[in-house]
Amino acid sequence: MSEMLYTVKEVAEILKTNVAYVYKLKNVGLLKFMKLGSIKCRKSTLEAFLEKYDGMDLTDPGNIVELGLEEK
């Protein structure tokens, strides 16, 4: 059976980013978590997040823009 829940560290590894950035995504409400001992993200939630923000620049989660439309 494949994993259904991911820890923050596992989400960071999947997204190829760091734990602090995953917490930033959580804190601004872009990525939902549940608390079961520690906070965890459902696989389906992470997949929906990736689908929703495909083609977007999430460098600053408070200012999401389409790739190619960023200010120079």
Order of alpha helices (4+ residues) and beta strands (2+ residues): beta-alpha-alpha-beta-beta-alpha-beta-beta
